[in-house]
Structures are given as structure tokens and as C-alpha cells.
Amino acid sequence: MSDPAVRVAAAEAGAATVVRLAGLSHRYGDILAADDLVLDIPAGCMVGLIGPDGVGKSTWLGLIAGARRIQRGSVEVLGGDMADARHRARVCPRIAYMPQGLGKNLYPTLSVFENIDFFGRLFGQSEAERRRRIDELLAATGMAAFADRPANKLSGGMKQKLGLCCALIHDPDLLILDEPTTGVDPLSRRQFWQLIARIRASRTGMSVLIATAYMEEAEGFDWLVAVDAGRVLATGTPGELRARGGTHTLEEAFIALLPEERRRDHHRLEIPPIETGEVVIEARGLQMRFGDFVAVDDVNLEVRRGEIFGFLGSNGCGKSTTMKMLTGLLEPSAGEALLLGRKLEARNVDTRRRVGYMSQSFSLYGELTVRQNLDLHARLFHLPAPEAAARITDLARRFDLDPVMDVQPDALPLGIRQRLQLAVAVLHRPDVLILDEPTSGVDPVARDGFWELIVDLSRGDGVTIFITTHFMNEAQRCDRISLMHAGRILASDTPAAIAATRGTDSLEEAFVAYLEEASGSADQPAPAAPAVPAGVGDGAAPSAPREDAARHAERLARFSLARLLSFSAREATELRRDPVRLTLALLGSLVLMLVMGYGITMDVEDLHYAVLDHDRSLASDSYTLRIAGSRYFLEQPPLASHADLDARMRAGKLAMAIEIPPGFGRDLARGKAPQVAVWLDGSMPLRAELARAYVGGVHAQTLADVIAESGAGPLRALASVEPRYRYNPELLSLVAMVPKVIPLLLVFIPAMLTALGVVREKELGSILNVYTTPVTKLEFLVGKQLPYIALSMFNFALMFVLAVALFQVPFKGSLPALATGALLYVTATTGLGLLASTLTASQVAALAGTSIGTLLPAIQFSGLMDPVSSLEGGGYWIGAIYPTTHFLTIASGTFSKALGFAELGSAFMPLALAIPVLTFLSALLLKKQAK
Amino acid sequence: MANGSTLLRNTWNLGLKEFRSLSRDMALMFLIVFMFSASIYADARAKPESLNRASIAVVDEDRSQLSTRIVAALQPPQFIPPEHVGLADMDRGMDAGLHTFVLDIPPDFERDVLAGRSPALQLNVDATRQSQAQTGTGYIQNIIDDEVRAFVQRVRTPAPQPVELVPRAMFNPNLNASWFAAINAIINNVTMLGILLTGAALIREREHGTIEHLLVMPVTPFEIMMSKVWSMGVVVLLASSFSLQVMVKGVLGIAVAGSALLFGAGTLLYLFAAASIGIYMGTIARSMPQFGLMSILVLLPLQILSGGVTPRESMPETIQYLMSLAPTTHYVSLAQAILFRNAGPDLVWPAFLMVAAIGVAFFYLALHRLRRTIGTMQ
């Protein structure tokens, strides 16, 4: 894997160190991931971190990459202190970091090309340069044919290769790979390491730092660090470590190096021969189609009780699908699966009770502790409480979960999470166990522990076990294995028989031979001359380009518009790939505008009222008729009594009741000024106020008419008030409302569009790219914001046209003023969403926060219903600074009042001011390192 | 099909899990507390009266005793003390949105009144501010009437009114808007959380792959849904009851007439409907960002058009009909009836029935979709 020349070079360069850790301590709760660590890592060679899960390997790598904040001690990388933000900014272009987990830092909807291209842009490469580098990388990794495939449609191995391409795009001097081949099939794994070797051959100066669980792989590294419990157990070449352990293989050597108490439980795994039992599962011509795609075709199998049956094959060959069909979790498209002679049904709950299942990706609750997860599953399988408690204690001991019982799995390394998943799968003592890559990323000791348990279940309890694995020594342990490729079974027999058929020494070689034959190519189309990005450190003159690189790094550390735009371009591409979101944003706002434009009305009309007439005279009739004639009121059947009035008011059937006193007509004639009582339903104050005003108006008019008719001559008021309704003379709701609906929609939708921008990356993992690339917080935030500002402006244009064309709301003022206001406003509102996103830790919280943070102030405090000047207390102050207030002024000013920049100047200032304030706050809250 | 006790136990246990998840999310917990405390307070305190602190400017061209009396009568809390502006500046303040009203008292106004010439005052109203425009105009007319009458009475006796109109407001004698605002804010928050929490919880399970895991367990989609409905229902019910008892009755000192128990029952029923809508949306949206947008598109009409902001009877009939299919409309109506008008079960049962029926319909739709999406997920 690594040629002798390189090793010699590494040995000579022994004095040079690339990473120097001193007194480094890092703690998560009670767990020490680094315990007063002192370690110098030599430059220019391939260094492996080996050790069990959860001992701190990933944390060390994160600290070295600058993705985590240092708690105590010092981390020196490439000649500087990583606690110093300036140094981090300077060296991060020289470091490449590929985190644990298949494609965790990739963008799933972006294609292979776009993913790499994005990383290239972050490092300030020109388009021609990116093009050349991407072509070379894709050719070198054999991915050229898949350049246009979205990352989420790639197999695990291809995702890892893509991750590597993204890491290598900028010629790093230090390449950090955290379990790069976990969950990758042997063929892809072999290709992956060949690729790394080729790259190193042409870039001799590069240091590679790898954490791995595969001891066979570590065997090929130059220098190893054996890690346990946050400390260094031993360092040296693989040969030295083997010699120290006095063993033949590194795996055995590692176990020998472990402290006594950790080794105690470990012994060589013995698998007793299987006794032939009855056929438990039988498959006849199983086929699974997803649309046109045939995932699994014509699978025929018989599996006996207690048998351990392994599936091998490259990623995405149909192994998982086959297993799911065999246990009735998935209904086959054709053929049938029988459990003990009875057809399996996917919907049957009893079937599920007999099956234990462990999926490939972690699918337990990250927010519950380990104990709570186990407990939940015990309850869902209805284990009696005492038995459940005993079972959980037993499993915790067997799977070595005791120290982490009260920790949330989110904070645990992959290996321990896998153990937890297996514990959950066997909790209810199933008859059939399906294990989909259960040992990916699990350390050798724990893997043997797994197998002890699996063997025990199989031989002891007669549990039939289906398992997929990429470890050949595990495949060797199966009673029978099936090699799968592209949905078909290539061979199915005992491991020894399969190796014998191909005439190979090992199962791995047989496997690779089968796969190569099936995929029709003897070898990967790798170019003879390694096509590796030619850049710095071509070996010949390492010092001059190094200075160049330093200058390049200095340049990268500064604010860059190009990098900002690369975030915008990526966000825009993702948005384009999500037509549902686009449609909701554009069409949704138009529909809402229609509904709300027609629906919100201040013209209080058709108020239900009834009359309680104690007089029943001609005079009372003519008086009440006047009210019935008003368009504001809708008369209901008359009231019989006070009790009736009370009941109907209480039921909400009446907004108003009019009570005419007894002797109304008589008193009127005698000039005794009878009193007419008006009862209003005060539960809706706005409606009551308006009703009072309307009925007062009708009353006054009635009196004037009555007096005029009586011939006493027109009643002359002492003085009159003549209201002039400005801007909206007919008091039309629509004219008043539509200019108000636009500002409302332009706060809710833009804020919601950006609300998940940051928190989603935090939740799904791609935020790491912000931690480890030269991008600044401002570039990240503003870059993300730009596409949404553009989309919102388009939205604004649509709504404006709808308002003027469909609603025929007259537009009287200055369009440039309105458009400028809208631009400032949507910039502020998208900024508001980003702020909510940086404040929260989960997407749910960000959604709720944005909803409450926009709906409440915009509807209640921004002058939609009541002018801000009429508000009091906190509401007034929120209203005074909230952007919606000011854009409402601009919108109604330009729409209804024929105003322009000059008159509305005072509304633009607070809007313009809100933008930097919001961006500054977001930048302040956004962290450029993980804890 | 699982029997009843299994169903209850699974639903109970899955629901407990939801509580645990929620309690880990500090930001979300804070938001829930905030929404039902500080936010309610701010909302209620912001507008204690319906016509409150209306901004008015006066152009006093008369500068007489009478005009001074009129200006002095335009006082808080209904009005912000009037600002005197010149005739030339009348429009500017209004254009900038500083004044809702500008009253112009013409020269020789007092003299003309006393001479019985019935002079006219001009009142400019910013009609884009509809709520204040109409009520405010009425107030101003009355105030001027009273002042002029009182002023003139010292000189001669004016003719009495032939009929007197005596308006009285029931249930809320002072037409105090803070009652209305506080209850309305609680209703809005119940709607928002009821929909968001459950829907987002479902999407979160999908994005994290945990729902796939649940499906290999002896758990049915019905149980998964019910567990989310009851757990989130309890959270929001507790928060809203706290808000009603402590914030509204205690801190804000609003005398709520009706039965808190009956309101609680209505809220629980409504939460069932809201949560079902949330889950239904969660089965339609493919990702959290889609769900977020969708929720805004649903929440906005629910809040604004359900009768909580403006009276329903004044909306166009199509909208009234459409909104009668939303549970919020019926919930607003039952909440107002119970809390303001002290209505009993005999009066509000139709609203309860409607909320329940709509809830069941959405629950069924959501269950149907959940079963289908699960079928295609594997």
C-alpha cells in the first residue's frame, strides 16, 4: 500500500512534526476523550489512529482539524496554535478534513460535480482550475461516469470517494480521514486505498492522518498510534507494535496492548458446528421492483433454524432489501417468503415480534439516553417490567454499555451506537435476527464480543440470523454466505466452498474476483499515470511553493465575495432542486393574498341584531325600521323578553339588541324624551365599538328626519364636523387591506425560507464545512441569504402585479420607493429567519421560534389593526423597531397616498438599520467551531 | 390487529418518549413558556381600549376660548395630546403616517357658533387606518358636540333631544380590548403549537430514520399518531391552562366569567384536531423546510380568518364557508362563548361537535396518508 521509498522518506523526516499535542484534555460530561495527552505526529507520512470506539479518536481529529474548540492544553498544527483564530484561518486551506459517517458533510441534492465544485469555490479556485481539478479527481477515483448523479443516490463507497474528492480539491498538506472506509465494501475499499497511495506518490509532502477500525488497513500505514481511554497506548510502525505484542497480526497485537481489565473478557471466538434443524425461512423467486428499477431479482433460498446466513456484496446490490423481504418487513413484488411454512405478511404485527432488526444507519432516538432507548423498546415489545430490567442490565454488561447508560447516543461514537442498536434488536429475544452491517465502525474487541453473542443466540437459542458485513473474517464465520451483485445472487454456499470454487486462497479474493467478473471489468479504469492535482508540493522543490501556499492562505483568510457567492449558488441550486418549496413560496403567497385580501375586512357589515319592543306602537315600528334599513345590520327574529335577550346574546347569536321602552310612542309625542337601550356584545370590542358608532349615526339621522317631517323646520346643529376620509374615500377594506397584506406575507414567507438555513446544517452535519474551510461567518450567512432575497423580490413583484391587476387597488405613489423599501424589507426579514436559525439547536425550535417571532409582532404590533402610536408598553416598543411597521408605512404610503422617497424617508432609515443589526447578531451567535 | 390494552400501552409509552425529546430541547421549551407568558402579557397590555392613543393634530385658526376647550378635551387615553400644526403642514404629518386625524378649526369659529351660524369643522381622517378611522371619527364628533353644547349653554339653552339612545355593552362593559387580545393570543398560540409540534415531530423522525425503526416494531401507525397527539396535546393544554389561570386571571387581572374546565375540554378537543392537521401536513411535506412554509400558509388564514381578529359575519360568504371547515373557527366561537359570555355546555355543544368531527376527519386522512407513505418508504 505504501511503498518503501515513502517510508524511508518519512523516517528521515522524523524530526519534522505536523501535529503537536501537549497537555490536551477534552471532556464530555463524565467521559474523557483526551486525557492530558502528549503526542507528536511526524510529517509526510501516513499515520493511523487505532483503538476501540469511544476512546477519543474522532475528538482528537476534530481538534486537530480546528472543527472543535480546545478545552484545555495546546494543539499545534502546521507550526501554529489552533486556539488562535487567525492561525486557524491561515492554515485551514492547507488542511482537509473528512468527518466520520457516510457523506456527512456532503450536500445530498447536489450532484457529484456540484459538490466538488462547491468546495473548489470555497478555496477560491477559478472556474478553469476547478474544471481541470474535478476532471482529474473524478478520473482518478473512477467516478467520471457519475458526475451528474446526486450525492444522495450514491452508494456508501462512492459517497466516501466523493468525500475524498471534496477534501483533495485544494491540495492539502494535511489530510485527515475519520474512518473513511467504514461501511464500504471490500472492492471499493481496495480502490480507495489505491487512490490514496497514488495521490501520496505524487504529493510526497502530504501528511495523512487516519482513524480506522480495520486492522488490515492499519497494517499498511507508516506509523500508528494505539489509543485507549483518551490516552496513547503505544506508538510505532505496525511491525514495532506487532513485535511488542508478540503476535502475528495487528488485531491480536492491539488486544495484547490493552490493559489487563479490558482484555479479561476477550478470548478467541469458537463457533460450534451447526446441527441441522428444520427449514425456518424459505424464499421462492423473490423479486422487488421500485418503479422500473429491479432492486432484487429471483432470489431462492432455504435457511434452517439457528443458521447464520451472511450476505456479501457491494453497496446497493440489494442485500438489505432481500433481508427485509425474507422477514416479512417488505412485501415482495413477486415470489413469496415463508416462515415455518407460512407466508409472511408485511402488515402482521406478530411477525414483527418474532423478528429483530438492526438497520444500517443509526435509527434510534438521539435525544433519549441509552437507557431510555432500551427501556422504550422493552415497553414497546411488552416485556414484563422485572424481566425487562434484568434483560437491560444483562445486555448493558454484555455490550459494555454500562458507562454510557445515561448519555445520549448523539454524543457517542459510531461504534457504541452500533452496539446499542444491536442490543435493542435482540432485546425481545426474536426468532429471526436481521443485522444490516452491524459491525461497521466497531472496534475489533467489541466485534468479537458481538460475534460471541451472535453465536450464542444462534447455537444456544436457535435464532436464525441474517447478517451483512464487509469484514471478510466475519463472513468466514457465517455458516453460509450469498454473494450478491445488482440484485442477483452470484453464489451461495459455505465460505470455504466459495473460495474453493474460485480457486483462491482467501474469501476476499474470491469475492473481488466474482464482483469484477460480474461488473464486466477486470480492473477499475484507473489511468496508468496517476492523475492527481498538480499543485504545491510536487516533491522537487517543496520550499518555494510552500511560501506560495502561505501567501495563498493569507489571501484566503480575508473576506471574499466569490466565496460568499459560492454559498449563494449552492443554496440556489438546492432551492431549484426542491420545486415544492418554490411552489409553496410563490403560489402559496398568491393564494394567501387572495384569501386574506378578500377575507380581512374592517367594514363591519351584516351584524346580527334583534329588537325587544315593549311598546309595539307605530312610532316604535318606524324607529326600528330605520335600523333594519341600514346595510350594517341584519335583523333577526324579534326578542320576546329579557330572558330571551340574555340567552341569545350568550349563545353569540346576536351582536346587538335594541330595547324600546313601554310607552315610547306616548312619551315621544309628549316630548318626554324616552330612552332607547342598545345592548352590545362586548366580547368582541372592535365589533361593539363599530356597532355603537353605526347605530348612533342611524339614530341621529332618524331624529333629524322626524323633526324635519314634523314641520318644525330643519334642526340646526350648533356646529358640525365634516369628516374627509383621505386616501380611501369610500372606506373600502380591500384598498386599505391589500397594501397591508403584502408586507405581512413578505415577513412570514422569507423568514420561514431562511429559518432552517443554519440549524438544518447543524442537525444534518454539513455545518462542518463552515468549521473547516476558510469561509467566514459573514460570507456564510450573507451567502445563504442572497438567493432568498432574490426569491422574495420576485414574490413581491408577483404580489404587486396581482394587487394592481386583479384587486384593482390603485397605485398612486412612487414605484422605485416601494421597490427599494421591499428590497430593504425582505433583506431584514430573511435576516430575521437566519437569526432564529442561529439561535436554536433543532429545526422544530427554529420553526416555532420563527412563527412566534413573526406572526405575533407583525399581526399585533406593527400597525396592521391598530396604529403603532396607539399601542402601549412592550408592544409599542416592539412595533416601533419591527421592520413590518416601517414597510407598512411605505406600502400604504406609496399605494394609497401617492408618496415617494422624500415623504417616506423616515420609514427607510429603521429598515436600513435593521439589516446590519440582524446580520451582526446572527454572526455573533454563530460559532465557527463545535464544542 | 392489536387489542385495546396493547394499543393503550404502546400509545402511552411512545407518548412518554415525546415528552423526553421535548424536555431536551431547551430552546423549544423556552419558546413554549414565552408564548404563554410574556407574549400573552405584551399582547394584552399593548391595547387596553379599542380607541386608544389615537394620534391627532389640530390646526387652530380660531384661537378662541371655544377652540382651546375643544383641543383640551381631546385627551388620553383615547387620544395622544394633540399637536398643533400649521395649515401648510397638515398633509405632511398625515402622509408620513404620524397623524390619523387632523382637525381644522376655521377662523371665527366661536363667533359663528354663538351667532347660530352653525359653522363646520373639517376633520381629515387617514382612512387606510380603518379601525381607528371609524370609531375615532365618532368619538371626535361627540366630544366636539359636548364641548360646543356646554359652551353655548352658558349663553342660551339649546333644544333637548327628542329620543335618547343609551348604549350598554354586555359581558365587557368598558369594551376593554385587552380581554379580547389576551384570549385571542392564547387561541393563536394553541393553534400554532398544536400544528407545529406534532407535524415537525413526525418529519424529524423521518429525517433521522427513527420512523423506519418504529415500523419494524410491533407498533401500528395509529399508535404512532395517537402518541404524538396526546403528548403534544397535554403539553399545550397545560401551557394554555397555566396561561389562562396565572397570566390572564392573575397577572393581567382580567375577570374571566366562564368555566375554565369547559374551556379546557374544548381546548383538548381542538388540540386533537390541530395535531391531526399537523400530522397530515407532516405526511405531505418531504422535509422540514417544506413543512415550515406549509405551516405558515396554513397558520396565517387560520389565525386571521377564523373570527379571532375581525368578525366572521362581515367576511365574504365564500370565505365564511371555507373557514367553517377549519376547526379554529369553531374553537374561537366556543372559546369566546365560554370565556366572555359564560355560556354553558347547552349552548356550545354544536361547536364542540364540529371541532370533533373536523378533528376525526383530519385524523383519518392523516392516518391514511401515513400508512401509504410508510408503505413506499422501505
Interface residues (C-beta under 8 A of the other chain):
Chain A: K324 L329 L330 V349 D350 R352 R353 V355 Y357 S359 S361 F362 S363 L364 Y365 G366 E367 L368 Q372 L376 H377 R379 L380 F381 H382 Q408 D578 V580 R581 L584 A585 G588 V591 L592 V595 M596 Y598 G599 I600 T601 M602 D603 V604 E605 D606 L607 H608 Y623 L634 M649 R650 A651 G652 A655 L668 G671 A673 P674 Q675 V676 A677 V678 W679 L680 D681 G682 S683 M684 P685 L686 R687 A688 E689 L690 R692 A693 V695 G696 G697 H699 L703 V706 I707 L715 R716 A717 L718 A719 S720 V721 E722 P723 R724 Y725 R726 Y727 N728 P729 L731 S733 V735 A736 P739 L744 F748 I749 M752 L753 A755 L756 R760 E763 L764 L839 T840 A841 S842 Q843 V844 A845 L847 A848 G849 T850 S851 I852 L855 L856 I859 Q860 F861 G863 M865 D866 P867 S869 S870 L871 E872 G873 G874 G875 Y876 I878 G879 T889 S892 G893 S896 K897 L899 E903 L904 S906 A907
Chain B: M1 A2 T6 R9 N10 N13 L14 L16 K17 R20 S21 R24 D25 M26 A27 L28 L31 I32 F34 M35 A38 S39 Y41 A42 D43 R45 A46 K47 P48 S50 L51 N52 R53 A54 S55 I80 R92 M94 D95 A96 G97 L98 T100 F109 D112 V113 G116 S118 P119 A120 L121 Q122 L123 N124 V125 D126 A127 T128 R129 Q130 S131 Q132 A133 Q134 T135 T137 G138 I140 Q141 I144 D145 V148 R149 V152 P158 A159 P160 Q161 P162 V163 E164 L165 V166 P167 R168 A169 M170 F171 N172 P173 N174 L175 N176 A177 W179 F180 A181 A185 N188 N189 M192 L193 L196 L197 A200 A201 R204 E207 H208 G209 T210 E212 H213 L215 V216 M217 P218 V219 T220 A285 R286 S287 M288 P289 Q290 F291 G292 L293 M294 S295 I296 L297 L299 L300 P301 Q303 I304 L305 V309 T310 P311 E313 S314 M315 P316 T318 I319 L322 M323 S333 Q336 A337 F340 R341 N342 A343 L347 Q378
